[in-house]
Amino acid sequence: MNRIKQLRLARGLSLDELADLMGGIVTKQALSKYELGTSMPSAPVLNQLARALGVKAMDLWAEPLFEVKFLGYRKRAGLSERWQQSFEADLSRKLEERLKLQDYCYSNVSFDLPIRSYEVQTEGDAEKAAELLRAKWTLGVSPVSDLTAVLEDHLVHVLETDAPENFDGISALVEDKSGKIRAAAVVSRTGCPGERQRFNLAHELGHLVLKPTRKVDEEKAAFRFAGAFLAPRHCIDREIGTHRSRIRLEELLIIKRRFGLSIQALLRRLLDIGTIGDSQYRWWFMFLAKMKWRRDEPEPLPPERATWLKQAVHRCIAEGFLTVEEGGRILGEMLETESGPGMLRRKAFLKLPLEERRRILEAQAEKLREYYAKEEDWKATETDDFHEPQ
């Protein structure tokens, strides 16, 4: 994709809107020619175009170093073509920036995600795949306390996007010019409670590693993988039991916090491994619907926060690979030009109540007045005692 078009789509702009944003100095037809490469903008137009797109002029012609391949949307209904184009262009741009940071900060870390490596002929094979991946990543059999951190440790970039409610998530692969896979990404929707966010991320991880045959429903296989990855059977059997004729809501809420899964996902997991039967599963889902908990469950968990990008940016700033301004642009926030104890003290000071700040400033001012008064006294004394040598 042409760089100008990618940047325009990433900002969600039509050709008409971009022309308006540039103050009408060019037409949408001219912009279209720039994107097609059949015409070149003049220097003034190029600079104005760069300002409108929020980049440097030189960035408009830089060839993409990586190609992002999307593995498909879980739900397409209601997602307009324009939204998808804008989302994919924006994500491609962000992942390209991340790969540059990754090459600088983590050149000694190899990408070890087994892409499309686990063949799935039955849903049970998806369960086995989850066990194999957990073993490969040495996660043991206990619940994953922070899935986002685990993914980021293995160069699976975790992102969020503002999206319609019918967007649950998507996964993508990042390849270099030689076709070598350099990283992967999983994306969830901003604003989801933690339990849903975690399941969406695990589900998209399943799409990255599973290789289902034609007779297997890929979505069902990814769901089974997600449940098994977050709640291993051995751990379920140990903490809940191998068979339950009855289970209380209070217990489900405790288990929800323990595994970081929604009640609905837990019930499905218990059904899949035979801990509960069909009749109990159906009863619970009728109960959840009656309580209007299908969409908003009680005791939602806080979402996990990705930290890889912020840590990489600050490392690159500290080592001179990025300027503070460039780092702020990547993170989408203003960064302090100074760091260290002085900055921390200022931030702590600004959090104090106004009266407390005034008291501290007045005390500091009084100390300064005393200091300068003593300095004046010293100068006067020194003048009185000074005698020119005979």
C-alpha positions as CSV (number, residue, x, y, z in Angstrom):
1,M,0.0,0.0,0.0
2,N,1.2,3.5,-0.9
3,R,2.6,5.2,2.3
4,I,0.4,8.3,1.8
5,K,-2.7,6.2,1.5
6,Q,-1.7,4.1,4.5
7,L,-1.3,7.2,6.6
8,R,-4.5,8.7,5.4
9,L,-6.5,5.6,6.1
10,A,-4.8,5.2,9.5
11,R,-6.3,8.6,10.4
12,G,-9.7,7.6,9.1
13,L,-9.8,10.3,6.4
14,S,-11.4,10.3,3.0
15,L,-9.7,12.1,0.1
16,D,-12.2,14.9,0.5
17,E,-11.5,15.2,4.2
18,L,-7.7,15.2,3.7
19,A,-8.1,18.0,1.0
20,D,-10.2,20.0,3.5
21,L,-7.6,19.5,6.3
22,M,-4.9,20.8,4.0
23,G,-6.9,24.0,3.5
24,G,-7.9,23.2,0.0
25,I,-4.5,23.9,-1.5
26,V,-5.0,20.7,-3.6
27,T,-7.9,18.7,-4.9
28,K,-8.9,15.2,-4.0
29,Q,-8.0,14.2,-7.6
30,A,-4.5,15.5,-7.1
31,L,-4.2,13.5,-3.8
32,S,-5.4,10.4,-5.5
33,K,-2.6,10.8,-8.1
34,Y,-0.1,11.1,-5.3
35,E,-1.3,7.9,-3.8
36,L,-1.2,6.1,-7.1
37,G,2.3,7.4,-7.8
38,T,1.4,9.0,-11.1
39,S,2.1,12.6,-9.8
40,M,4.5,14.2,-7.3
41,P,3.5,17.0,-5.0
42,S,5.5,20.2,-4.9
43,A,7.6,21.0,-1.8
44,P,5.0,23.3,-0.2
45,V,2.2,20.8,-0.8
46,L,4.4,18.0,0.5
47,N,5.0,19.9,3.7
48,Q,1.4,20.7,4.2
49,L,0.4,17.1,3.4
50,A,2.9,15.9,6.1
51,R,1.5,18.3,8.7
52,A,-2.1,17.2,7.9
53,L,-1.1,13.5,8.4
54,G,1.0,14.2,11.5
55,V,4.3,13.0,10.2
56,K,7.6,14.3,8.7
57,A,7.7,15.0,5.0
58,M,10.4,12.3,4.6
59,D,8.1,9.7,6.1
60,L,5.7,10.1,3.2
61,W,8.0,8.3,0.8
62,A,9.7,5.8,3.1
63,E,9.1,2.3,1.9
64,P,7.5,0.0,4.5
65,L,10.0,-2.4,5.9
66,F,7.5,-5.0,7.0
67,E,4.2,-6.5,5.7
68,V,1.3,-7.2,8.1
69,K,-1.0,-10.1,7.3
70,F,-4.3,-10.3,9.1
71,L,-5.8,-13.7,9.9
72,G,-9.5,-12.6,9.5
73,Y,-12.2,-11.1,11.6
74,R,-14.2,-13.2,14.0
75,K,-17.3,-11.2,13.3
76,R,-17.8,-9.2,10.1
77,A,-21.4,-8.0,10.5
78,G,-21.6,-4.3,11.1
79,L,-17.9,-3.6,10.4
80,S,-17.9,-1.2,7.5
81,E,-15.3,-1.5,4.8
82,R,-14.0,2.0,5.6
83,W,-13.6,1.1,9.3
84,Q,-11.7,-2.0,8.4
85,Q,-9.4,-0.2,6.0
86,S,-8.7,2.5,8.6
87,F,-8.1,-0.1,11.3
88,E,-5.7,-2.2,9.2
89,A,-3.7,0.8,8.0
90,D,-3.4,2.2,11.5
91,L,-2.4,-1.2,13.0
92,S,0.2,-1.8,10.2
93,R,1.8,1.6,10.9
94,K,1.9,0.8,14.7
95,L,3.4,-2.6,14.2
96,E,6.1,-1.3,11.8
97,E,7.1,1.2,14.6
98,R,7.1,-1.6,17.1
99,L,9.3,-3.8,14.9
100,K,11.9,-1.1,14.6
101,L,12.0,-0.8,18.5
102,Q,12.1,-4.6,18.7
103,D,15.1,-4.8,16.4
104,Y,16.9,-2.2,18.5
105,C,16.0,-3.4,22.0
106,Y,15.5,-7.2,21.6
107,S,17.8,-8.2,18.7
108,N,19.0,-11.1,20.8
109,V,15.4,-12.5,21.4
110,S,14.1,-14.9,18.8
111,F,10.5,-15.2,17.8
112,D,9.4,-18.6,19.1
113,L,5.7,-18.8,18.5
114,P,4.8,-22.0,16.5
115,I,2.7,-20.4,13.8
116,R,0.0,-22.7,12.4
117,S,2.0,-25.7,13.8
118,Y,-0.7,-27.7,15.7
119,E,-2.9,-29.7,13.4
120,V,-6.5,-29.9,14.6
121,Q,-8.8,-32.7,13.3
122,T,-11.1,-32.6,16.4
123,E,-11.8,-30.0,19.1
124,G,-9.8,-32.2,21.5
125,D,-6.7,-31.6,19.4
126,A,-7.1,-27.9,20.2
127,E,-6.9,-28.8,23.9
128,K,-3.7,-30.8,23.3
129,A,-2.3,-27.8,21.4
130,A,-2.9,-25.5,24.4
131,E,-1.0,-28.0,26.6
132,L,1.9,-28.2,24.1
133,L,2.2,-24.4,23.9
134,R,2.1,-24.0,27.7
135,A,4.9,-26.6,28.0
136,K,6.9,-24.9,25.3
137,W,6.7,-21.6,27.2
138,T,7.2,-23.4,30.6
139,L,4.0,-22.1,32.1
140,G,3.3,-25.2,34.2
141,V,-0.3,-26.2,34.9
142,S,-1.4,-23.3,37.1
143,P,-3.7,-20.4,35.9
144,V,-1.9,-17.6,33.9
145,S,-2.0,-14.6,36.2
146,D,-1.0,-12.1,33.5
147,L,-1.7,-13.3,29.9
148,T,-0.6,-10.0,28.4
149,A,2.8,-10.2,30.0
150,V,3.3,-13.8,28.8
151,L,2.4,-12.8,25.2
152,E,4.7,-9.8,25.2
153,D,7.6,-11.9,26.6
154,H,7.3,-14.0,23.5
155,L,7.1,-11.1,21.0
156,V,3.4,-11.3,20.6
157,H,2.4,-7.7,20.5
158,V,-0.8,-6.9,22.5
159,L,-2.9,-3.9,21.3
160,E,-6.3,-2.5,21.9
161,T,-8.5,-0.6,19.5
162,D,-11.7,1.5,19.8
163,A,-14.1,-0.6,17.8
164,P,-17.8,-1.4,17.5
165,E,-19.2,-3.9,20.0
166,N,-19.4,-6.6,17.5
167,F,-15.6,-6.6,17.1
168,D,-14.1,-9.1,19.5
169,G,-10.5,-9.3,18.2
170,I,-8.1,-10.1,15.4
171,S,-4.6,-11.6,15.0
172,A,-1.9,-10.7,12.6
173,L,1.6,-11.7,11.5
174,V,4.5,-9.3,10.7
175,E,6.8,-10.4,7.9
176,D,10.0,-8.7,6.7
177,K,10.9,-8.3,3.0
178,S,12.3,-11.8,2.8
179,G,9.0,-13.3,4.0
180,K,10.4,-14.3,7.4
181,I,7.9,-13.9,10.3
182,R,9.3,-11.5,12.8
183,A,6.5,-11.0,15.3
184,A,2.8,-11.5,15.8
185,A,0.0,-9.4,17.2
186,V,-3.3,-9.9,18.9
187,V,-5.8,-7.1,19.2
188,S,-8.8,-6.7,21.5
189,R,-11.5,-4.1,21.8
190,T,-10.9,-1.2,24.3
191,G,-13.3,-1.2,27.2
192,C,-13.8,-4.9,27.7
193,P,-13.7,-6.2,31.3
194,G,-10.5,-8.2,32.1
195,E,-12.1,-11.6,31.9
196,R,-13.4,-11.0,28.3
197,Q,-10.2,-9.3,27.2
198,R,-8.1,-12.3,28.4
199,F,-10.3,-14.8,26.6
200,N,-10.3,-12.7,23.4
201,L,-6.5,-12.6,23.5
202,A,-6.2,-16.3,24.1
203,H,-8.7,-17.0,21.3
204,E,-6.6,-14.9,18.9
205,L,-3.5,-16.8,20.0
206,G,-5.3,-19.9,19.0
207,H,-5.8,-18.6,15.5
208,L,-2.1,-18.0,15.3
209,V,-0.9,-21.5,16.3
210,L,-3.7,-23.9,15.2
211,K,-3.9,-25.5,11.8
212,P,-7.4,-26.9,11.6
213,T,-8.5,-29.2,8.9
214,R,-11.5,-28.5,6.7
215,K,-13.9,-30.6,8.8
216,V,-13.1,-28.6,11.9
217,D,-14.8,-25.3,12.7
218,E,-11.9,-22.9,13.2
219,E,-13.8,-20.7,15.6
220,K,-14.8,-23.6,17.9
221,A,-11.3,-24.9,17.8
222,A,-9.9,-21.4,18.9
223,F,-12.5,-21.2,21.7
224,R,-11.5,-24.6,22.9
225,F,-7.8,-23.7,22.8
226,A,-8.5,-20.4,24.7
227,G,-10.3,-22.2,27.5
228,A,-7.6,-24.9,27.8
229,F,-4.8,-22.4,27.7
230,L,-6.2,-20.2,30.5
231,A,-7.7,-23.1,32.6
232,P,-5.7,-26.3,32.2
233,R,-7.7,-29.5,32.9
234,H,-5.3,-30.7,35.6
235,C,-5.9,-27.4,37.5
236,I,-9.7,-27.6,37.0
237,D,-9.8,-31.2,38.2
238,R,-7.7,-30.3,41.3
239,E,-9.6,-27.2,42.4
240,I,-13.2,-27.9,41.2
241,G,-13.4,-31.7,40.9
242,T,-13.7,-34.1,38.0
243,H,-17.5,-34.3,38.2
244,R,-20.0,-31.9,39.8
245,S,-23.7,-32.4,40.0
246,R,-24.2,-29.0,41.5
247,I,-22.2,-25.8,41.8
248,R,-23.0,-22.5,43.5
249,L,-22.8,-19.0,42.1
250,E,-20.5,-17.9,44.9
251,E,-18.1,-20.7,44.0
252,L,-18.2,-19.6,40.3
253,L,-17.3,-16.1,41.3
254,I,-14.3,-17.3,43.2
255,I,-13.2,-19.5,40.3
256,K,-13.7,-16.5,37.9
257,R,-11.2,-14.5,39.9
258,R,-8.8,-17.4,40.2
259,F,-8.7,-18.2,36.4
260,G,-9.5,-14.8,35.0
261,L,-12.3,-16.1,33.0
262,S,-16.0,-15.1,32.7
263,I,-18.7,-17.3,34.3
264,Q,-19.9,-18.1,30.8
265,A,-16.4,-19.2,29.6
266,L,-15.9,-21.2,32.8
267,L,-19.2,-23.0,32.3
268,R,-18.3,-23.9,28.8
269,R,-14.9,-25.1,29.9
270,L,-16.5,-27.3,32.6
271,L,-18.9,-28.7,30.0
272,D,-16.1,-29.4,27.4
273,I,-14.1,-31.5,29.9
274,G,-17.1,-33.3,31.4
275,T,-17.1,-31.6,34.8
276,I,-20.8,-30.7,34.4
277,G,-23.4,-32.1,32.1
278,D,-25.6,-30.6,29.4
279,S,-28.6,-30.1,31.7
280,Q,-26.6,-28.1,34.3
281,Y,-25.0,-26.1,31.6
282,R,-28.3,-25.1,30.0
283,W,-29.8,-24.3,33.4
284,W,-26.9,-21.9,34.2
285,F,-27.2,-20.1,30.9
286,M,-31.0,-19.6,31.4
287,F,-30.2,-18.2,34.8
288,L,-27.6,-15.8,33.4
289,A,-30.1,-14.6,30.8
290,K,-32.8,-14.2,33.4
291,M,-30.4,-12.1,35.6
292,K,-29.3,-10.1,32.5
293,W,-25.7,-11.2,33.1
294,R,-25.0,-12.5,29.6
295,R,-23.5,-9.1,28.6
296,D,-22.5,-7.6,32.0
297,E,-21.5,-10.2,34.5
298,P,-21.2,-9.5,38.3
299,E,-17.7,-8.7,39.7
300,P,-16.0,-7.7,36.4
301,L,-12.2,-8.0,36.5
302,P,-9.9,-5.1,35.7
303,P,-8.3,-5.3,32.2
304,E,-4.7,-6.2,31.8
305,R,-2.3,-3.5,30.7
306,A,0.4,-3.9,28.0
307,T,3.8,-2.5,29.0
308,W,6.1,-3.6,26.3
309,L,5.8,-0.5,24.1
310,K,6.2,2.0,26.9
311,Q,9.3,0.2,28.3
312,A,10.8,-0.1,24.8
313,V,10.2,3.6,24.0
314,H,11.8,4.8,27.2
315,R,14.8,2.5,26.7
316,C,15.3,3.9,23.2
317,I,15.1,7.4,24.5
318,A,17.6,6.7,27.2
319,E,20.0,5.2,24.7
320,G,19.6,8.0,22.2
321,F,17.8,5.9,19.5
322,L,14.7,8.1,19.8
323,T,14.1,11.7,20.8
324,V,11.7,12.6,23.5
325,E,9.4,14.0,20.8
326,E,9.5,10.9,18.7
327,G,8.8,8.7,21.7
328,G,5.9,10.8,22.7
329,R,4.4,10.5,19.2
330,I,4.7,6.7,19.3
331,L,3.0,6.5,22.7
332,G,0.5,9.2,21.9
333,E,1.3,11.3,24.9
334,M,3.5,14.2,26.0
335,L,6.7,13.0,27.7
336,E,8.9,14.8,30.2
337,T,12.1,16.1,28.7
338,E,13.8,15.4,32.1
339,S,13.7,12.2,34.0
340,G,15.0,11.0,37.4
341,P,14.5,12.0,41.0
342,G,13.9,15.7,40.2
343,M,11.0,14.9,37.9
344,L,9.5,12.4,40.5
345,R,9.7,15.1,43.2
346,R,7.9,17.6,41.0
347,K,5.2,15.1,40.2
348,A,4.7,14.3,43.9
349,F,4.6,18.0,44.7
350,L,1.9,18.7,42.1
351,K,-0.3,16.0,43.6
352,L,-0.4,17.8,47.0
353,P,-3.4,20.0,48.0
354,L,-3.1,23.6,46.9
355,E,-2.8,24.9,50.5
356,E,0.0,22.4,51.2
357,R,1.9,23.5,48.1
358,R,1.5,27.2,49.1
359,R,2.9,26.4,52.5
360,I,5.9,24.6,51.1
361,L,6.6,27.3,48.6
362,E,6.4,30.0,51.3
363,A,8.8,28.1,53.5
364,Q,11.2,27.8,50.7
365,A,10.9,31.5,49.9
366,E,11.6,32.3,53.6
367,K,14.7,30.1,53.5
368,L,15.9,32.0,50.4
369,R,15.3,35.4,52.1
370,E,17.3,34.2,55.1
371,Y,20.1,33.0,52.9
372,Y,20.4,36.3,51.0
373,A,20.2,38.3,54.2
374,K,23.1,36.3,55.6
375,E,25.0,36.8,52.4
376,E,24.5,40.6,52.6
377,D,25.7,40.6,56.2
378,W,28.8,38.6,55.2
379,K,29.6,41.0,52.3
380,A,29.3,44.0,54.7
381,T,31.5,42.4,57.3
382,E,34.1,41.5,54.7
383,T,34.2,45.1,53.4
384,D,34.6,46.5,56.9
385,D,37.5,44.2,57.7
386,F,39.4,44.8,54.4
387,H,42.4,47.1,54.6
388,E,44.6,47.9,51.7
389,P,48.1,46.7,52.4
390,Q,50.7,49.3,53.2
